[in-house]
Amino acid sequence: MTTDAVSADAAHRIGPRRLLTLLGGRATFRLLLYVSAGVLVAAWSREDFTVYAAAVGAAGWLAMLVQSGPEKAALTLIPRARRTREQLIGPLRAIVAYVPPPFAAAGAVAFALAPDSAVTVYLLAIAYYISLGCGMLGVALHRALGGYGRDTVHFSLLGLGMIGMAGLAFTAGIGPAGYLVGLVALMTVLNIALLRGLPRGSGARPRRAVRRLLAGTVALMGAADVMANAIVGTLFVELALTSHAGQSGDLYLMILGWGFATSVVYTVQRIYQPRLALRMVSPDAPEARALARRIAGLAVWGSALWLVLAGVALAGGLAGTRSLVALGVLMATLLPANALAGFGIFVLENAGGTGLRGSARAVVLAWAVVAALGALVIPLAGAAGAVYALGAQGLVLGLALRRRI
């Protein structure tokens, strides 16, 4: 191992203290996110909360659209790069700097012209999630350069700002649009702070080979998380178009819990991604592939069993339920199989160009199957039908992974 490789390995070594610190910052953010959601339920009418939930549920996948691929590419390419490091950092830093402002401006104009319009709420939700995703990319760039402390500070401040805005909604009567305006302003300040700590790059345009490598890695590595969030957004849209549209708030509360669990898995994967990327080009790669293949098989059987049992429950009277407990049980029992499939995707997308293309095709197929199943089940079963359709994701991914790993 070269001196540079040893240095990179040391900079990205994950000891217990660093791991707990990183998870603590993310956990603080998630905890305050849930508390703020409870405050908003108490502060707003059911109609206002339903409009808010439908908007943020439909727009949430945009955070992953701007974050996931660039973040994964940064965590894979930058730690290993030496001569091309600045060429890689420059375009990724530009995303954080220049993508959010136009969407924030559009939301601000809509708020000034029609603060009570549902369209305004949707535009502000879009602006918030794009800013949020760019902030996540910003802290990932700091981690790729060895600056892990920024991650914890950023998410802790975001959580505190979020609960502060929820408190204003409760005490000052701020509605959904005003609340989202506050979040967009908060993200703008936090993102500017992240930019000040990132190198601007060399100033020269990256070489063509570097641009192609970065663009291809971003597109293919981002597919899994973008499509996972697009699946959820699609289910919200399908629910909003049915007679069960009033259950959007119920589904949103369930997705918050789902999001917490999946965010823990996602965060741990991103923390260890640089080390996995190195292992997949080492003599240990066949062992990692074999493990992922066995886990994919477990995901297939677990998802198939869940779909059968959940289908029986829906047919037995659970369809259309407004019980948060029943929906929560459906969500909680679905998580293990989906987590197993997610681990397989994690390994496959770090297995080189062929693996990247295979993982991208698998997640697109999963989105298509879940959307089709949702179109059939949601009109009959409401939010419970949306959760049921989500269960097909792990099955499709598991089957695809068994073929491609």
N, C-alpha and C positions, 0 to 999 in steps of 0.2 A: 504494500500500500504506500503511495507517495506521501510526501510531507503535506501537500495541499489536501489530499484525501483525509489524512489523519486530522488535520485542522478542522475540516468541514464536519467530520464525524464528531469531534469534541464539541463544536459549536451547537450541534443539534442533538446532543445526547439528552435523553429525557429521563431524569431522575424522579423519584417520588415527589420531591418538593416542587419541581417545575410543573409536573403533571397536575398536582393538586391545586397549584396556583392558577393554572390555565383553566381548569375545570371550575374552580371557585368563581372566577370572573364571569364565565358563561352561565353558571348556575344562578349567580346573583341577578343577572339580566333576565333569565327565564322566570325566576321566582317573582321579580317585580313586574314582569309582563303579565303573569297570571293574576297577581294582586290588582294591578291596574284594570284588567278586564273585569274583575269583580266589582271594582269601584264604578266602572262605566255602566255596568248592568244596573247598579243602584242609582246612578245619576241620571240616566236617560230613560225615556219611555221605551216600551218594547219595539215600537215602530222605528224610533231613531237607532236603537241598537241593531235591529235587523238590517237597516240600510248600511250601517257601518260594517257589520259583520259580512254582508254580501260583498261589499267593495273590497275590504282587505283580504277576504278569502279568495276572491277572483284575481287580485293583483299580487298576492304573496309570491307567486312563482317568479316574478320579475327580479326579485332580489337574487335568486340563484342564477338567473339569466346573465346578470352582469358580474356575479361573484364567482360562481363555481368553477367554470373552465379556467378563467385567468388565475384564480387562487391555486388550483391544482397544478397548473402549468408553472406558476412561480415556485411552488414548494418542490417541484420535481426538477426544474431546469436551473434555477438560480443557485442552489447550494452546490451543484456540480460544475457550474460555469466559472471560468477564470477570465479569459480574454474577452468573452462576449457578455459578461455580467451587466455592464452598463447598457449595452444594446438591448438586453432583455428587460431591464427595469424601466427604461424610458417609456415605451408604449403602455406598459401596465400602469405606471404612475399617471399617464395622461388620461386613462379611463377614470380614475378616481377624481381627477381635476376637472374634466370637461364634460363628462356624460350627465351628471345630475343637474347642473344649472338650468338647461332648457326646460326640463320637466318641472322643476321647482317654480320657474317663472310662469309656465302655463297654469299650474295650480294656483299660484298667487293671483293671476289675472281672473281666473274663474271665481275665486273666492271674493274678489273685489266686486265683480259684476253680479254674481248670483250665489251668495253665501249659503242659501238654504236649498240649493238644487242638489239632487242626487248625482247629477253629472259632475258637479264640483267635488263631491265626496270621492267619486271614482278617480278623478284626475289627481286629487291630493294623495289618495292611496297609492296610485302609480308613482308619483313623485317621491313619496316616503320610501317605498320598497326599493326603488332604484338607488336612492341615496343610502339606504341601509346596506344594500349589496355592495356598493362601492366602498363603504366604510369597512365592511368585512374583508374586501380585497386589500384595502390599505393596511389593516393589521396583519394580513397574511404576508404582504411584502416585507413588513418589519420582521416577522418571524423568519422568513426566508433568508434575511440578512443577519439573523441571530438575535434580533431585538424582541424577545418574547414578552417583556414587561408591558409593552404597549397594548397587547391584547387584553390583559386583565383590566388596565385602567380604562380603556375605551368602553368595554362592555359594562363595567360597573357604573360609569358616568351615564351611559345610555339608559340603563335601568333606572337610575335615580331620576333622570330627566323625565322618563316615561311616567313614573308614579307621581311626580310633581304635576305633570299636565293632567293626569287623571284626577288628582286632588282639586285642581282648578275647575275641571268639568263638574265635579260634585258640589263645590262650594260657590262657584261663580256662574254656573249655568251654561258653560261653554258646550256647544253642540259638537256633533261629529266632525264637521268641516273645520271648526276652530281648533279642535283637539289635534287634527292631522296637520294643520298649519304649524302648530307648536312643535310637533315632531319633526317636520321637514326643516324648520329653523334650527332645531337642536342638532340634527344630523349634518346640516351644513357647517355648523361651528366645529363639530367633532372631526369632520373630514378635512377641514382646513388645517386643524391641528396635526392630523396625520401627515398631510402633505409637507408640512414644515420639517418633518424629520426624515423625509425620504430623499435620496439623491436624485437629481434631475436627469442623470444619464450624461453621456458624452456630448450631447447636442447634435452629433452627426446622425444621419439617417442609418438605421440598422441595415446590415448587408442583407441581400435577397435571401440567402440561405437561412439566416437567423429569423427573418420575418416569416418565411414559410414554416420553419420549425415551430415558432411560437404560435402562429395562427392555427396550424393543424392540431397542435397539442391542446390549445384553448378550446377549439370547436369539439373535438372528440372527448376530451376529459370532462367538459361541461355538460355533455348530453345526459348523463345519468341523473344528475341533480336537477337540471332544468326540467327534464321530463317528469321526474318524481313530483316536482312542485306544479307542473302543468297538469298532471293527473288530478291533483287536489283542486286546482282552479277550474278544471273542466267539470268536476263533480258539483262544485258550487254553482256554476252556470246552468248545468242541467237541472239542479234542484230549484233554482230561481225561476225556471221556465215551466214549472209544474204547479199543481194546486197545493203542493206542500211547501211553497216558497217561504211561508212563515217559519219553517223549521231551520232556516239558514243560521239563525243565532245559536240553535242547539248544536248544529254541525260545527260551527265555529268554535264553540267551547270544547268540543271533542278534539278538534284539530289542534287546539292549543296543547292539550296533553300529549297528543301524538307528536307534535312538533318538539316538545321537550325531550321525549325519549329518543326520537331520531336525531335531534341536535347533539345529544351526548355521544351517540354512535358516530355521527359525522365529525364531531370535534376530535374524538380519539383517533379516528382514521387520518384526519389532516395532521395531527400531531406526529403520528408515526409514518406518514407518507414518505418523507425523504429517506428513511431507513428501509422501507419496503422497496422503493424504487431501486436502491442499491442492491438489495437482496435478489431482485428479479433478474439481475444481470450477473449473478454470482453462481457458483456451483450448487447453491442451495435452492435454486429456482424450481427444479422438479418436485421437491418436497412441498413447496408452497402451492404449486399447482394441484398436486394430489390432495392436499388438505382442502383446497377450495372446491374441488370436484365432489368430495364427500359431503361438504357442507351444502352444496347446491342440491344434492339428492335429498338431504333432510328438509330443505326449503320446499321442494316439490311435494313430498309426502305431508309435511305440516300444513301447507297451504290447501292441498286437496281435502284433507280431513276437516280443516276449518270451514271451507266452503260448503261441505256437506252438512255439517252440524249447524252452521249459521243459517243455511237455507231451510233446514227443518224448523229452526226457531222462528224465522220469518213467516213460514207457512202456518205455523202454529199460533200466530196472533201477534208477533212482534212487529210486523209491518206497520209503518205509520206511527210507531210509538213516540211519545213525547218524553218518555222517561230517560233522564240523563244517566241514571244508574245502568239501565239496560244498554244504552249506547256506549257507555264507558266500558262495560264488560266486553262488548263486541270489539271495541278498539284494543283493549288490553290483551285480549286473547289472540288478536291478529298480529301483534307486534313481533313475537319471536320468529315466526316464519319469514316476515319481511326483513328482519335484521339479518338473518342467515343469508338471504338472497343478496342483501346489500354488501355483505362481506365478500361474497363471490365476485360481485361487480368491482369491488375495491381491488381485488387481486388481478382480475382480468385487465382492467384499464391501466395497470402498471406493468403489463407484460409485453410492452412494445407496440409497434404499429398495428399488427394483426389483432392483438388483444383489444386495443383501443377501438378499432373499427367494429369488432364483434360486440363489445359492450354497448356501443352507440346503437347498433341495430337492435339489440335486445331491449333497451329501454324504450325505444320508439314503438316497438311491437307491443310492449306492456301497456303503454299509453293508449294505443289503438284498441286493445282488448278491453281495458278498464272503461274507456269511454263508451264503447259499444254496449258492454254489460250495464253500465250506468243508465244509458238511454232506455234500456228495457226495464230495469228494476226500480229506478228512482220514482217514476210516475206511480208505481204501485205501492212502494214502501217508504217513500220520503227519505229522511236523513238516514234511517236504518238501511235503506237500499243503497245509499251512497257509500256507507261503510262496507256493505257487502261487496259492492263492485270493486272497492279498493283491495279486497282480498285476492282478486285475480292477479294482482301485480307480482306477488311473491311466486305464484305458480308459473307464470310466464317467464319470469327472470330465471327461476330455477331450471326450467326445461331448456332454455337457451344456453345457460351456463354449462350444463352437463354436456352439451354438444361442442362448445367452443373452448373450454379450458383444457 
